[in-house]
Amino acid sequence: MVGRPSNWTSDERTRDLICIGLWLREELISLKVNEADRKTQEWYYNRWSRSEEDLWSLAARTLNTVLDGEVEQNRVPHRRWG
């Protein structure tokens, strides 16, 4: 909130996005997912949260990918040119 007016509050989607993201991190840690896979799944959630309408469904899909053992390995992030 640094630099924002004193009456500023975030919208509901932003609060949900952050809270579900933090919950997802705790769940991945409690499942003892290794750090590389945890970061990959957190990036997956953050990347898809921009376009997905239902954040809870996205979080469930993110966790199910881990439980199914289908975490994308050695993912190279897209690099924008220009």
Phi, psi and omega in degrees: 000007179297128178083004180260156177298155184295337180264011182285137171221153179281162178280169185297320181298318179296316178298316179297316180303313182290314182296316179293322177298317178292321176298317180299318178300315179297320179295317179296321178293318180292334176279359180058043176286137181296161189298321181296315180292323178298314179296320178300316181289324176295319177295320178302312179300312181296321181294313183280342181294341179289332184245342180281139179279318185259103183291328179293321177295319178297316179297320178297316179297321179297316178291320180297327177299320178293312183295330178277354180071032183246031179292131180296122182266146175055042180288130176257119181298149177293138180245125179278135178250140175091000000 
